[in-house]
Amino acid sequence: MNLTLQPHIRLGEEHSASYALLPGDLQRVDRVKTFLEKPVEVAFNREFKSILGFYKGIKILVTSTGIGGPSTAIAVEELKNIGVNTLIRIGSCGALQSNIKLGDLILATGAVRNDGSSKSYIESSYPAVPNINVLTSIINTASELRYQYHCGIIRSHDSFYTDNEQAIDSFWTNNGVLASDMESASLMVIGSLRGLKTASILNVVVENNYALEDGINSYVDGEDETSKGEEKEIILALESIVKLDSLKNK
C-alpha cells in the first residue's frame, strides 16, 4: 500500500519532481507533453491529470488544476505532500488594459485576492506574491526569448457571471491591474504559507472590453494568437526551469 498516495491528484512520492507546471485546463497537459522527453501519463482523477517527463535532462511534473481556487489549493497541498517545491502556473487570463493583446503573456508580480480559497487560509492583508527568484528567472528568460510580455498585478476571482462584472472589471482597470484569472492568488498564498516557490505565467485569451464568451470560445477552438501564446508560455516556463536549475548549485 502506498501511504503517500494523495487522495485527489492520485500521485505518490514516486511521482515527485522538484519542478511542477500547473495548467488549469487538463487538455494543456497534453500540449506540454509534446515538449517533453519520455513523457508518461501517471494519474488522471477528476480535474487532475498528471504526466512526468524530462526537459533538457530535468524531471518535470505537469498537473492540471481545473478551474478556480479550490481545486488549485488541493493540487498545491497534495503536490507539496509528495515533495514538489517549485510550482509555475501556465494559465489563461482576460486582459484589463487596452494595450494588452491576444497571445501576450502576463507575468504576475502579485494578485488581488478576490477569491475565496486564499481567504480561507489567512486574512486578506497577507500578500499574494510569487517567489522572487522564480519570477526573476521567468522575466529574464522572456526577455531572452523576445516574447511580448507585461509584468504587474493581476486579480484572481471566483465567477464570470455575477450581475456587475463590467463594473468590477472597470474598477480594477482604473486601478492599474493588468488582467484577471481564477487561480494565481490561491497558488501564491498557499505556496508562501507552505514554504513553496511559486509563480504565474498567463496567456491572454480575452482582450479588454471584448465579449468573454467569444474570447474563450476562440481560445478553446485554437485560434491563432491565443494558441501561439499558449505555446510561448509553455516554452517560457520550461526554459525558466532550466535557468533556475542551473543556478541551484552555484
Contacts in CASP RR format, 6 or more apart in sequence:
PFRMAT RR
TARGET T0000
AUTHOR 0000-0000-0000
METHOD contacts of the structure
MODEL  1
MNLTLQPHIRLGEEHSASYALLPGDLQRVDRVKTFLEKPVEVAFNREFKS
ILGFYKGIKILVTSTGIGGPSTAIAVEELKNIGVNTLIRIGSCGALQSNI
KLGDLILATGAVRNDGSSKSYIESSYPAVPNINVLTSIINTASELRYQYH
CGIIRSHDSFYTDNEQAIDSFWTNNGVLASDMESASLMVIGSLRGLKTAS
ILNVVVENNYALEDGINSYVDGEDETSKGEEKEIILALESIVKLDSLKNK
2 12 0 8 1.000
2 14 0 8 1.000
4 12 0 8 1.000
4 13 0 8 1.000
4 81 0 8 1.000
4 82 0 8 1.000
5 11 0 8 1.000
5 12 0 8 1.000
6 12 0 8 1.000
6 78 0 8 1.000
6 81 0 8 1.000
6 82 0 8 1.000
7 78 0 8 1.000
8 45 0 8 1.000
8 46 0 8 1.000
8 48 0 8 1.000
8 74 0 8 1.000
8 75 0 8 1.000
8 78 0 8 1.000
9 43 0 8 1.000
9 45 0 8 1.000
9 48 0 8 1.000
9 50 0 8 1.000
9 63 0 8 1.000
9 74 0 8 1.000
9 75 0 8 1.000
9 78 0 8 1.000
9 79 0 8 1.000
10 43 0 8 1.000
10 44 0 8 1.000
10 45 0 8 1.000
10 48 0 8 1.000
10 50 0 8 1.000
11 42 0 8 1.000
11 43 0 8 1.000
11 50 0 8 1.000
11 61 0 8 1.000
11 63 0 8 1.000
11 78 0 8 1.000
11 79 0 8 1.000
11 82 0 8 1.000
12 82 0 8 1.000
13 82 0 8 1.000
13 83 0 8 1.000
15 42 0 8 1.000
15 43 0 8 1.000
15 50 0 8 1.000
15 52 0 8 1.000
15 61 0 8 1.000
15 82 0 8 1.000
16 61 0 8 1.000
16 82 0 8 1.000
16 83 0 8 1.000
16 84 0 8 1.000
17 52 0 8 1.000
17 59 0 8 1.000
17 60 0 8 1.000
17 61 0 8 1.000
17 84 0 8 1.000
18 59 0 8 1.000
18 84 0 8 1.000
18 85 0 8 1.000
18 86 0 8 1.000
18 245 0 8 1.000
19 58 0 8 1.000
19 59 0 8 1.000
19 60 0 8 1.000
19 61 0 8 1.000
19 84 0 8 1.000
19 86 0 8 1.000
19 87 0 8 1.000
19 88 0 8 1.000
19 241 0 8 1.000
19 244 0 8 1.000
19 245 0 8 1.000
20 60 0 8 1.000
20 61 0 8 1.000
20 62 0 8 1.000
20 63 0 8 1.000
20 79 0 8 1.000
20 84 0 8 1.000
20 86 0 8 1.000
20 87 0 8 1.000
20 88 0 8 1.000
21 32 0 8 1.000
21 60 0 8 1.000
21 61 0 8 1.000
21 62 0 8 1.000
21 63 0 8 1.000
21 87 0 8 1.000
21 88 0 8 1.000
21 89 0 8 1.000
21 90 0 8 1.000
21 234 0 8 1.000
21 237 0 8 1.000
21 238 0 8 1.000
22 62 0 8 1.000
22 63 0 8 1.000
22 64 0 8 1.000
22 65 0 8 1.000
22 72 0 8 1.000
22 75 0 8 1.000
22 76 0 8 1.000
22 87 0 8 1.000
22 88 0 8 1.000
22 89 0 8 1.000
22 90 0 8 1.000
22 183 0 8 1.000
22 187 0 8 1.000
23 29 0 8 1.000
23 32 0 8 1.000
23 62 0 8 1.000
23 64 0 8 1.000
23 65 0 8 1.000
23 89 0 8 1.000
23 90 0 8 1.000
23 91 0 8 1.000
24 47 0 8 1.000
24 64 0 8 1.000
24 65 0 8 1.000
24 66 0 8 1.000
24 67 0 8 1.000
24 72 0 8 1.000
24 89 0 8 1.000
24 91 0 8 1.000
24 92 0 8 1.000
24 183 0 8 1.000
25 64 0 8 1.000
25 66 0 8 1.000
25 91 0 8 1.000
25 92 0 8 1.000
26 44 0 8 1.000
26 47 0 8 1.000
26 48 0 8 1.000
26 49 0 8 1.000
26 64 0 8 1.000
26 66 0 8 1.000
28 64 0 8 1.000
28 90 0 8 1.000
28 91 0 8 1.000
28 230 0 8 1.000
28 234 0 8 1.000
29 49 0 8 1.000
29 50 0 8 1.000
29 51 0 8 1.000
29 62 0 8 1.000
29 63 0 8 1.000
29 64 0 8 1.000
31 230 0 8 1.000
31 231 0 8 1.000
31 234 0 8 1.000
32 51 0 8 1.000
32 62 0 8 1.000
32 90 0 8 1.000
32 234 0 8 1.000
33 39 0 8 1.000
33 51 0 8 1.000
33 62 0 8 1.000
35 55 0 8 1.000
35 234 0 8 1.000
35 235 0 8 1.000
35 238 0 8 1.000
36 51 0 8 1.000
36 53 0 8 1.000
36 54 0 8 1.000
36 55 0 8 1.000
36 60 0 8 1.000
36 62 0 8 1.000
37 53 0 8 1.000
37 54 0 8 1.000
37 55 0 8 1.000
37 57 0 8 1.000
38 53 0 8 1.000
38 54 0 8 1.000
39 51 0 8 1.000
39 52 0 8 1.000
39 53 0 8 1.000
40 51 0 8 1.000
40 52 0 8 1.000
40 53 0 8 1.000
41 49 0 8 1.000
41 50 0 8 1.000
41 51 0 8 1.000
42 50 0 8 1.000
42 51 0 8 1.000
42 52 0 8 1.000
43 49 0 8 1.000
43 50 0 8 1.000
44 50 0 8 1.000
46 71 0 8 1.000
47 64 0 8 1.000
47 65 0 8 1.000
47 66 0 8 1.000
47 67 0 8 1.000
47 71 0 8 1.000
48 63 0 8 1.000
48 64 0 8 1.000
48 65 0 8 1.000
48 66 0 8 1.000
48 71 0 8 1.000
48 74 0 8 1.000
48 75 0 8 1.000
49 63 0 8 1.000
49 64 0 8 1.000
50 61 0 8 1.000
50 62 0 8 1.000
50 63 0 8 1.000
50 64 0 8 1.000
51 61 0 8 1.000
51 62 0 8 1.000
52 59 0 8 1.000
52 60 0 8 1.000
52 61 0 8 1.000
52 62 0 8 1.000
53 59 0 8 1.000
53 60 0 8 1.000
53 61 0 8 1.000
53 62 0 8 1.000
54 60 0 8 1.000
55 238 0 8 1.000
55 241 0 8 1.000
55 242 0 8 1.000
56 238 0 8 1.000
56 242 0 8 1.000
58 241 0 8 1.000
58 242 0 8 1.000
58 245 0 8 1.000
60 238 0 8 1.000
60 241 0 8 1.000
61 79 0 8 1.000
61 84 0 8 1.000
63 75 0 8 1.000
63 79 0 8 1.000
65 71 0 8 1.000
65 72 0 8 1.000
65 75 0 8 1.000
65 89 0 8 1.000
65 183 0 8 1.000
66 72 0 8 1.000
67 182 0 8 1.000
67 183 0 8 1.000
68 115 0 8 1.000
68 117 0 8 1.000
68 158 0 8 1.000
68 182 0 8 1.000
68 183 0 8 1.000
68 186 0 8 1.000
69 115 0 8 1.000
69 116 0 8 1.000
69 117 0 8 1.000
69 118 0 8 1.000
69 156 0 8 1.000
69 158 0 8 1.000
69 182 0 8 1.000
69 183 0 8 1.000
69 185 0 8 1.000
69 186 0 8 1.000
70 117 0 8 1.000
70 186 0 8 1.000
72 117 0 8 1.000
72 183 0 8 1.000
72 186 0 8 1.000
72 187 0 8 1.000
73 117 0 8 1.000
73 118 0 8 1.000
73 121 0 8 1.000
73 186 0 8 1.000
73 190 0 8 1.000
76 87 0 8 1.000
76 186 0 8 1.000
76 187 0 8 1.000
76 190 0 8 1.000
76 191 0 8 1.000
76 194 0 8 1.000
76 196 0 8 1.000
76 198 0 8 1.000
77 190 0 8 1.000
77 194 0 8 1.000
79 87 0 8 1.000
80 191 0 8 1.000
80 194 0 8 1.000
80 196 0 8 1.000
84 196 0 8 1.000
85 196 0 8 1.000
85 197 0 8 1.000
86 131 0 8 1.000
86 134 0 8 1.000
86 196 0 8 1.000
86 197 0 8 1.000
86 198 0 8 1.000
86 241 0 8 1.000
86 244 0 8 1.000
87 187 0 8 1.000
87 191 0 8 1.000
87 196 0 8 1.000
87 197 0 8 1.000
87 198 0 8 1.000
88 134 0 8 1.000
88 138 0 8 1.000
88 198 0 8 1.000
88 199 0 8 1.000
88 200 0 8 1.000
88 201 0 8 1.000
88 237 0 8 1.000
88 240 0 8 1.000
88 241 0 8 1.000
89 183 0 8 1.000
89 184 0 8 1.000
89 187 0 8 1.000
89 198 0 8 1.000
89 199 0 8 1.000
89 200 0 8 1.000
89 201 0 8 1.000
89 202 0 8 1.000
90 201 0 8 1.000
90 203 0 8 1.000
90 230 0 8 1.000
90 233 0 8 1.000
90 234 0 8 1.000
90 237 0 8 1.000
91 181 0 8 1.000
91 183 0 8 1.000
91 200 0 8 1.000
91 201 0 8 1.000
91 202 0 8 1.000
91 203 0 8 1.000
91 233 0 8 1.000
92 181 0 8 1.000
92 202 0 8 1.000
92 203 0 8 1.000
92 204 0 8 1.000
92 205 0 8 1.000
92 219 0 8 1.000
92 226 0 8 1.000
92 230 0 8 1.000
93 106 0 8 1.000
93 154 0 8 1.000
93 179 0 8 1.000
93 180 0 8 1.000
93 181 0 8 1.000
93 202 0 8 1.000
93 203 0 8 1.000
93 204 0 8 1.000
93 205 0 8 1.000
93 206 0 8 1.000
94 179 0 8 1.000
94 180 0 8 1.000
94 181 0 8 1.000
94 204 0 8 1.000
94 205 0 8 1.000
94 206 0 8 1.000
94 207 0 8 1.000
94 208 0 8 1.000
95 101 0 8 1.000
95 104 0 8 1.000
95 106 0 8 1.000
95 178 0 8 1.000
95 179 0 8 1.000
95 204 0 8 1.000
95 206 0 8 1.000
95 207 0 8 1.000
95 208 0 8 1.000
96 155 0 8 1.000
96 169 0 8 1.000
96 172 0 8 1.000
96 173 0 8 1.000
96 176 0 8 1.000
96 177 0 8 1.000
96 178 0 8 1.000
96 179 0 8 1.000
96 180 0 8 1.000
96 208 0 8 1.000
97 150 0 8 1.000
97 173 0 8 1.000
97 176 0 8 1.000
97 178 0 8 1.000
97 179 0 8 1.000
97 208 0 8 1.000
98 207 0 8 1.000
98 208 0 8 1.000
98 209 0 8 1.000
100 106 0 8 1.000
100 150 0 8 1.000
100 178 0 8 1.000
100 179 0 8 1.000
100 204 0 8 1.000
100 207 0 8 1.000
100 208 0 8 1.000
101 148 0 8 1.000
101 204 0 8 1.000
101 207 0 8 1.000
101 225 0 8 1.000
102 204 0 8 1.000
102 205 0 8 1.000
102 206 0 8 1.000
102 207 0 8 1.000
102 225 0 8 1.000
102 226 0 8 1.000
103 148 0 8 1.000
103 203 0 8 1.000
103 204 0 8 1.000
103 205 0 8 1.000
103 225 0 8 1.000
103 226 0 8 1.000
103 228 0 8 1.000
103 229 0 8 1.000
103 232 0 8 1.000
104 148 0 8 1.000
104 149 0 8 1.000
104 150 0 8 1.000
104 203 0 8 1.000
104 204 0 8 1.000
104 229 0 8 1.000
105 142 0 8 1.000
105 147 0 8 1.000
105 148 0 8 1.000
105 149 0 8 1.000
105 150 0 8 1.000
105 201 0 8 1.000
105 202 0 8 1.000
105 203 0 8 1.000
105 204 0 8 1.000
105 229 0 8 1.000
105 232 0 8 1.000
105 233 0 8 1.000
105 236 0 8 1.000
106 149 0 8 1.000
106 150 0 8 1.000
106 151 0 8 1.000
106 152 0 8 1.000
106 154 0 8 1.000
106 178 0 8 1.000
106 179 0 8 1.000
106 201 0 8 1.000
106 202 0 8 1.000
106 203 0 8 1.000
106 204 0 8 1.000
107 135 0 8 1.000
107 138 0 8 1.000
107 139 0 8 1.000
107 142 0 8 1.000
107 149 0 8 1.000
107 150 0 8 1.000
107 151 0 8 1.000
107 152 0 8 1.000
107 199 0 8 1.000
107 200 0 8 1.000
107 201 0 8 1.000
107 202 0 8 1.000
108 130 0 8 1.000
108 152 0 8 1.000
108 153 0 8 1.000
108 154 0 8 1.000
108 184 0 8 1.000
108 188 0 8 1.000
108 199 0 8 1.000
108 200 0 8 1.000
108 201 0 8 1.000
108 202 0 8 1.000
109 129 0 8 1.000
109 130 0 8 1.000
109 135 0 8 1.000
109 151 0 8 1.000
109 152 0 8 1.000
109 153 0 8 1.000
110 127 0 8 1.000
110 128 0 8 1.000
110 129 0 8 1.000
110 130 0 8 1.000
110 152 0 8 1.000
110 153 0 8 1.000
110 154 0 8 1.000
110 184 0 8 1.000
110 188 0 8 1.000
111 128 0 8 1.000
111 129 0 8 1.000
111 153 0 8 1.000
111 154 0 8 1.000
111 155 0 8 1.000
111 156 0 8 1.000
111 181 0 8 1.000
111 184 0 8 1.000
111 185 0 8 1.000
111 188 0 8 1.000
111 200 0 8 1.000
112 128 0 8 1.000
112 153 0 8 1.000
112 154 0 8 1.000
112 155 0 8 1.000
112 156 0 8 1.000
112 172 0 8 1.000
112 177 0 8 1.000
112 185 0 8 1.000
113 119 0 8 1.000
113 124 0 8 1.000
113 128 0 8 1.000
113 156 0 8 1.000
113 185 0 8 1.000
113 189 0 8 1.000
114 155 0 8 1.000
114 156 0 8 1.000
114 157 0 8 1.000
114 158 0 8 1.000
114 185 0 8 1.000
115 156 0 8 1.000
115 157 0 8 1.000
115 158 0 8 1.000
115 182 0 8 1.000
115 185 0 8 1.000
115 186 0 8 1.000
116 158 0 8 1.000
117 185 0 8 1.000
117 186 0 8 1.000
118 128 0 8 1.000
118 156 0 8 1.000
118 185 0 8 1.000
118 186 0 8 1.000
118 188 0 8 1.000
118 189 0 8 1.000
118 190 0 8 1.000
121 189 0 8 1.000
121 190 0 8 1.000
121 193 0 8 1.000
122 189 0 8 1.000
122 193 0 8 1.000
126 189 0 8 1.000
126 192 0 8 1.000
127 192 0 8 1.000
128 156 0 8 1.000
128 184 0 8 1.000
128 185 0 8 1.000
128 188 0 8 1.000
128 189 0 8 1.000
128 192 0 8 1.000
129 188 0 8 1.000
129 192 0 8 1.000
130 188 0 8 1.000
130 198 0 8 1.000
130 199 0 8 1.000
130 200 0 8 1.000
131 196 0 8 1.000
131 197 0 8 1.000
131 198 0 8 1.000
131 199 0 8 1.000
133 197 0 8 1.000
133 244 0 8 1.000
133 247 0 8 1.000
134 197 0 8 1.000
134 198 0 8 1.000
134 199 0 8 1.000
134 240 0 8 1.000
134 244 0 8 1.000
135 199 0 8 1.000
137 240 0 8 1.000
137 243 0 8 1.000
137 244 0 8 1.000
137 247 0 8 1.000
138 199 0 8 1.000
138 201 0 8 1.000
138 236 0 8 1.000
138 237 0 8 1.000
138 240 0 8 1.000
139 149 0 8 1.000
139 151 0 8 1.000
140 243 0 8 1.000
141 236 0 8 1.000
141 239 0 8 1.000
141 240 0 8 1.000
141 243 0 8 1.000
142 149 0 8 1.000
142 236 0 8 1.000
145 232 0 8 1.000
145 235 0 8 1.000
145 236 0 8 1.000
145 239 0 8 1.000
147 232 0 8 1.000
147 236 0 8 1.000
150 178 0 8 1.000
152 178 0 8 1.000
153 176 0 8 1.000
153 177 0 8 1.000
153 178 0 8 1.000
154 177 0 8 1.000
154 178 0 8 1.000
154 179 0 8 1.000
154 180 0 8 1.000
154 181 0 8 1.000
154 184 0 8 1.000
154 200 0 8 1.000
154 202 0 8 1.000
155 172 0 8 1.000
155 177 0 8 1.000
155 179 0 8 1.000
155 180 0 8 1.000
155 181 0 8 1.000
156 180 0 8 1.000
156 181 0 8 1.000
156 182 0 8 1.000
156 183 0 8 1.000
156 184 0 8 1.000
156 185 0 8 1.000
156 186 0 8 1.000
157 168 0 8 1.000
157 180 0 8 1.000
157 182 0 8 1.000
158 182 0 8 1.000
160 212 0 8 1.000
162 168 0 8 1.000
165 212 0 8 1.000
169 180 0 8 1.000
169 208 0 8 1.000
172 180 0 8 1.000
173 208 0 8 1.000
179 202 0 8 1.000
179 204 0 8 1.000
181 200 0 8 1.000
181 202 0 8 1.000
183 200 0 8 1.000
184 200 0 8 1.000
184 202 0 8 1.000
187 198 0 8 1.000
187 200 0 8 1.000
188 198 0 8 1.000
188 200 0 8 1.000
190 196 0 8 1.000
191 197 0 8 1.000
191 198 0 8 1.000
192 198 0 8 1.000
201 233 0 8 1.000
201 236 0 8 1.000
201 237 0 8 1.000
202 233 0 8 1.000
203 226 0 8 1.000
203 229 0 8 1.000
203 230 0 8 1.000
203 232 0 8 1.000
203 233 0 8 1.000
204 226 0 8 1.000
204 229 0 8 1.000
205 215 0 8 1.000
205 216 0 8 1.000
205 218 0 8 1.000
205 219 0 8 1.000
205 226 0 8 1.000
206 212 0 8 1.000
206 215 0 8 1.000
206 216 0 8 1.000
206 219 0 8 1.000
207 215 0 8 1.000
215 226 0 8 1.000
218 226 0 8 1.000
219 226 0 8 1.000
219 227 0 8 1.000
END
